[in-house]
Amino acid sequence: MIRGLAYWFFGGIATLFFFFLALFTSPFARHSKDYVHRLAGIWASVLLRILCGVRVRVTGIEHIETEKSYIIVSNHRSFTDILIGHIVMPLQFRWLAKKSLFRIPIIGWGMKRAGYISIEREKSVSALKSLERVRERLLSGKSVWIFPEGTRTPKEILGRFKRGAFVLARDTGLPVLPVVITGSDRLFPRPWKIHRGEVAVDILRSVCYDEVAAGESGEALTRFINAVKKTIQSDYDARVAHNI
């Protein structure tokens, strides 16, 4: 309880500090969006590693070519997955996140300033516009991180994968980079209770649409989605079986 209260108190102070740092210094940065994204990585490390005492173990960094753009897809078990993503990924990437997150004071402003992309899943027109913005980020040399389940799924079996990330992979020819996060759902069993522990992040080999499917049919796209989902599920199951 005390640790949880301390985390939220000092985490709030750290969030305010990085907010004002980004507010007053980003206009002078050469690439302001990239600069804010890097600051977000430091902020995430302060919240998770220093204040929460979490160890993050990463494998598979060698599967990333930093000069490439990727469509990063991962399972989504906890709100801390976003912090973890900032800590482990050595790329300039942009989040595709639900629009409600952009309404959060301070954090929402930072997300906009970094060039992250909002989406209203219930509105098809908004979703299409969001995917078009994602396409623009990808073609400009950035990577994009998408949770294909669309929301947190704290179950052992992955939820249904939405098509957006995989349609982008098919249409742009860019590789999908599967990422598996294990253990993040145990960090905050309740808002005011923290469990220090270890989170495992596996960065798997990237896969291109043409390696798995051919053509633009719905059947081919489904085959591609299922192949990526199976890869993530298998790695997650293996981690759980070995207690991370």
C-alpha positions as a printed NumPy array, in Angstrom:
array([[  0.   ,   0.   ,   0.   ],
       [  2.724,   2.461,   1.042],
       [  4.86 ,   1.524,  -1.943],
       [  1.885,   2.028,  -4.244],
       [  1.103,   5.469,  -2.821],
       [  4.77 ,   6.453,  -3.086],
       [  4.857,   5.256,  -6.69 ],
       [  1.879,   7.359,  -7.753],
       [  3.103,  10.408,  -5.826],
       [  6.669,  10.413,  -7.147],
       [  5.496,   9.13 , -10.522],
       [  3.231,  12.163, -10.778],
       [  6.148,  14.454,  -9.985],
       [  8.317,  12.729, -12.602],
       [  5.534,  12.991, -15.169],
       [  5.148,  16.721, -14.532],
       [  8.916,  17.216, -14.763],
       [  9.203,  15.489, -18.148],
       [  6.077,  17.236, -19.384],
       [  7.508,  20.687, -18.714],
       [ 10.911,  19.62 , -19.997],
       [  9.334,  18.572, -23.299],
       [  7.108,  21.66 , -23.371],
       [  9.955,  24.145, -23.051],
       [ 12.762,  22.342, -24.885],
       [ 11.122,  20.476, -27.797],
       [ 10.521,  23.656, -29.867],
       [ 14.308,  24.015, -30.055],
       [ 15.001,  20.391, -30.996],
       [ 15.913,  19.666, -34.599],
       [ 13.421,  16.813, -34.828],
       [ 10.93 ,  17.662, -32.101],
       [  8.759,  14.53 , -32.379],
       [ 11.785,  12.244, -32.204],
       [ 13.09 ,  14.248, -29.259],
       [  9.832,  13.928, -27.313],
       [  9.762,  10.196, -28.032],
       [ 13.269,   9.83 , -26.57 ],
       [ 12.223,  11.775, -23.485],
       [  9.265,   9.409, -23.132],
       [ 11.734,   6.519, -23.005],
       [ 13.598,   8.119, -20.09 ],
       [ 10.285,   8.878, -18.356],
       [  9.218,   5.243, -18.76 ],
       [ 12.493,   3.995, -17.263],
       [ 12.059,   6.28 , -14.236],
       [  8.497,   5.07 , -13.608],
       [  9.086,   1.375, -14.158],
       [ 12.697,   0.646, -13.271],
       [ 13.463,   3.213, -10.571],
       [ 10.128,   3.851,  -8.85 ],
       [  8.539,   0.442,  -9.405],
       [ 11.721,  -1.641,  -9.139],
       [ 10.895,  -3.776, -12.169],
       [ 13.569,  -5.676, -14.068],
       [ 13.025,  -5.864, -17.819],
       [ 14.828,  -8.693, -19.604],
       [ 14.964,  -8.438, -23.381],
       [ 15.916, -11.061, -25.931],
       [ 15.989, -10.818, -29.712],
       [ 17.446,  -7.335, -30.177],
       [ 19.584,  -8.869, -32.919],
       [ 16.431,  -9.337, -35.   ],
       [ 16.114,  -5.56 , -35.446],
       [ 17.831,  -3.64 , -38.23 ],
       [ 17.729,  -0.06 , -36.979],
       [ 17.754,   1.445, -40.466],
       [ 14.486,  -0.326, -41.342],
       [ 10.867,   0.535, -40.6  ],
       [  8.691,  -2.092, -38.946],
       [  5.07 ,  -2.661, -38.07 ],
       [  5.523,  -3.804, -34.472],
       [  2.753,  -6.008, -33.09 ],
       [  2.551,  -7.481, -29.608],
       [  0.243,  -8.989, -27.053],
       [ -1.254,  -6.528, -24.567],
       [ -1.75 ,  -7.547, -20.94 ],
       [ -1.235,  -4.383, -18.855],
       [ -1.193,  -0.591, -19.038],
       [  2.534,  -0.905, -18.251],
       [  3.111,  -2.478, -21.688],
       [  3.427,   1.032, -23.11 ],
       [  6.172,   1.89 , -20.621],
       [  7.881,  -1.41 , -21.398],
       [  7.714,  -0.712, -25.123],
       [  9.512,   2.601, -24.643],
       [ 12.236,   0.923, -22.605],
       [ 13.03 ,  -2.033, -24.858],
       [ 12.607,  -0.827, -28.442],
       [ 15.721,   0.786, -29.998],
       [ 13.724,   2.389, -32.806],
       [ 11.939,   5.653, -33.431],
       [  8.388,   4.335, -33.424],
       [  4.916,   5.782, -33.028],
       [  2.045,   4.271, -31.063],
       [ -1.381,   3.678, -32.535],
       [ -3.598,   4.212, -29.486],
       [ -7.252,   4.688, -28.668],
       [ -8.421,   8.278, -28.777],
       [ -9.437,   8.384, -25.105],
       [ -5.769,   8.221, -24.06 ],
       [ -5.13 ,  11.515, -25.836],
       [ -7.659,  13.205, -23.54 ],
       [ -5.597,  12.448, -20.417],
       [ -4.087,  15.704, -19.128],
       [ -0.339,  16.018, -19.689],
       [  0.106,  12.481, -21.046],
       [ -2.275,  13.132, -23.926],
       [ -0.448,  16.319, -24.839],
       [  2.852,  14.457, -24.818],
       [  1.44 ,  11.758, -27.087],
       [  0.267,  14.356, -29.577],
       [  3.595,  16.174, -29.393],
       [  5.462,  12.956, -30.146],
       [  3.324,  12.297, -33.21 ],
       [  1.447,   9.273, -31.894],
       [ -1.735,   8.378, -33.725],
       [ -5.233,   8.219, -32.244],
       [ -7.955,   5.881, -33.412],
       [-11.679,   5.532, -32.715],
       [-12.249,   1.838, -33.288],
       [-16.026,   2.139, -33.278],
       [-16.002,   4.572, -36.199],
       [-14.867,   3.017, -39.461],
       [-14.142,   6.366, -41.153],
       [-11.923,   7.452, -38.243],
       [-10.154,   4.094, -38.278],
       [ -9.4  ,   4.395, -41.983],
       [ -8.024,   7.913, -41.529],
       [ -5.852,   6.662, -38.671],
       [ -4.448,   3.868, -40.809],
       [ -3.656,   6.395, -43.517],
       [ -1.688,   8.457, -40.987],
       [  0.101,   5.287, -39.908],
       [  0.987,   4.613, -43.534],
       [  2.463,   8.117, -43.816],
       [  4.617,   7.56 , -40.71 ],
       [  5.859,   4.246, -42.081],
       [  6.724,   5.67 , -45.482],
       [  8.591,   8.544, -43.792],
       [ 10.961,   6.049, -42.191],
       [  9.363,   5.567, -38.775],
       [  8.114,   2.331, -37.249],
       [  4.655,   1.94 , -35.715],
       [  3.652,  -0.162, -32.683],
       [  0.138,  -1.61 , -32.724],
       [ -1.649,  -3.883, -30.251],
       [ -3.672,  -6.006, -32.696],
       [ -5.978,  -7.262, -29.932],
       [ -7.166,  -3.664, -29.636],
       [ -7.383,  -3.729, -25.848],
       [ -5.782,  -5.416, -22.856],
       [ -6.35 ,  -9.17 , -22.716],
       [ -5.164, -10.48 , -19.331],
       [ -5.913, -14.077, -20.308],
       [ -3.509, -16.798, -21.327],
       [ -5.071, -17.046, -24.778],
       [ -4.654, -14.085, -27.12 ],
       [ -7.766, -12.224, -28.164],
       [ -8.9  , -11.853, -31.753],
       [ -6.414,  -9.912, -33.876],
       [ -7.79 ,  -6.967, -35.809],
       [ -6.787,  -6.619, -39.436],
       [ -5.356,  -3.081, -39.573],
       [ -1.677,  -3.801, -38.877],
       [ -1.628,  -6.676, -41.324],
       [ -3.371,  -4.765, -44.093],
       [ -0.634,  -2.142, -43.7  ],
       [  2.028,  -4.845, -43.974],
       [  0.425,  -6.188, -47.126],
       [ -0.024,  -2.791, -48.763],
       [  3.361,  -1.278, -47.85 ],
       [  5.507,  -4.398, -48.107],
       [  7.074,  -3.597, -44.728],
       [  7.867,  -6.391, -42.269],
       [  5.836,  -7.194, -39.178],
       [  7.979,  -7.424, -36.044],
       [  6.305,  -9.682, -33.437],
       [  6.998,  -8.84 , -29.785],
       [  5.96 , -10.971, -26.815],
       [  5.524,  -9.416, -23.347],
       [  5.308, -11.753, -20.365],
       [  4.764, -10.844, -16.723],
       [  3.519,  -7.266, -17.049],
       [  0.052,  -8.186, -15.779],
       [  1.511,  -9.146, -12.398],
       [  3.09 ,  -5.756, -11.648],
       [ -0.075,  -3.971, -10.523],
       [ -2.586,  -6.503,  -9.179],
       [ -4.45 ,  -3.482,  -7.801],
       [ -3.873,   0.227,  -8.471],
       [ -2.317,   0.813,  -5.05 ],
       [ -0.369,  -2.433,  -4.855],
       [  2.912,  -3.088,  -6.66 ],
       [  4.696,  -6.383,  -7.128],
       [  8.346,  -5.959,  -7.941],
       [  9.436,  -8.577, -10.404],
       [ 10.765,  -9.311, -13.832],
       [  9.147,  -8.735, -17.187],
       [ 10.372, -10.73 , -20.16 ],
       [ 10.23 ,  -9.239, -23.64 ],
       [ 10.99 , -11.39 , -26.666],
       [ 11.575,  -9.668, -29.989],
       [ 10.99 , -12.33 , -32.618],
       [ 12.123, -12.529, -36.212],
       [ 10.264, -10.167, -38.509],
       [  8.018, -11.592, -41.194],
       [  6.801, -10.107, -44.462],
       [  3.39 , -10.679, -45.965],
       [  4.771, -12.294, -49.122],
       [  6.641, -14.882, -47.058],
       [  3.414, -16.293, -45.68 ],
       [  0.616, -15.32 , -48.061],
       [  0.201, -14.389, -51.687],
       [ -2.35 , -12.092, -53.29 ],
       [ -4.844,  -9.711, -51.745],
       [ -7.679, -12.073, -50.962],
       [ -9.279, -12.149, -47.558],
       [ -8.166, -15.753, -47.164],
       [ -4.518, -14.836, -47.725],
       [ -4.725, -11.996, -45.201],
       [ -6.329, -14.311, -42.631],
       [ -3.537, -16.825, -43.164],
       [ -0.956, -14.106, -42.514],
       [ -2.742, -12.887, -39.36 ],
       [ -3.045, -16.426, -38.001],
       [  0.631, -17.156, -38.673],
       [  1.781, -14.091, -36.703],
       [ -0.707, -14.748, -33.904],
       [  0.427, -18.376, -33.612],
       [  4.061, -17.263, -33.371],
       [  3.299, -14.825, -30.534],
       [  1.068, -17.312, -28.693],
       [  3.663, -20.108, -28.92 ],
       [  6.439, -17.927, -27.522],
       [  4.182, -16.646, -24.747],
       [  3.161, -20.199, -23.775],
       [  6.798, -21.264, -23.661],
       [  7.684, -18.352, -21.358],
       [  4.792, -19.083, -19.012],
       [  5.72 , -22.78 , -18.907],
       [  9.238, -21.851, -17.768],
       [  8.018, -19.173, -15.319],
       [  9.4  , -16.433, -17.63 ]])
